[in-house]
């Protein structure tokens, strides 16, 4: 491969790297992980939700 061919290949590789960098910047440019709220503890349930369900033994399936 002569000098001209190597120059063309090198230019193509540089353009590929710069194009990939540009595409990634466009794709993730608005992504800011520090703006994402952290995981918080779940709120304690209210009395209406926290009341246990009452099962009648007749509702349970018989043991085999």
N, C-alpha and C positions, 0 to 999 in steps of 0.2 A: 504494500500500500504506500503510495507516495505521500508527499507532504500535504497536498491539496485534499486528498481523501481523509487523512488524519484530522485536518482542520475542520472538514465538514462533519465528521463523526463527533469530534469534541464539541463543536457548536451545537449539534443535535442533543448531545447529553446535557449540556448546560441549559438549553431551552427546555428539556424535559424536567430537569430539576427545578428550574424557575417556574415552569407551568404547574408542577405539582405543588410547590409552595404557595402559589397564587390560589389554586383551587382549594387547598386546605384552609387558607386564610379566609376565603369567601365562605366556606362551609362552616367553620367554627369561629368566625369573627365575632359573633354576638354571644358566644358562650362564655359566661363568667361564673365559675363554680363558687366564688366567694359570695355571690348574690343569692345563692340557693339557701333557703332556711334549713336549719339543722333538724334532725329528728327530735321531736319532743315527746314527752311522756303523754300517754293517752289521758284524756279527761276522766275523772272519776264518774262512774255511772250514776244517773239519778235514781231516786227510790223506785220509780215506776219500772225502770229497766233492771234494777238490781234485785228486784223481788224474785225469789226462786220459783221456778215452775213447779206446780204440785202435780204429781202423777198419782193416779189411782192405781192400786195394784191390779185391778182388773184390766187396765189399759196395757199392761206389760205382757209380752208374749210368754207363753208357758215354757219352762225349761224342758229340754228333751231328755 
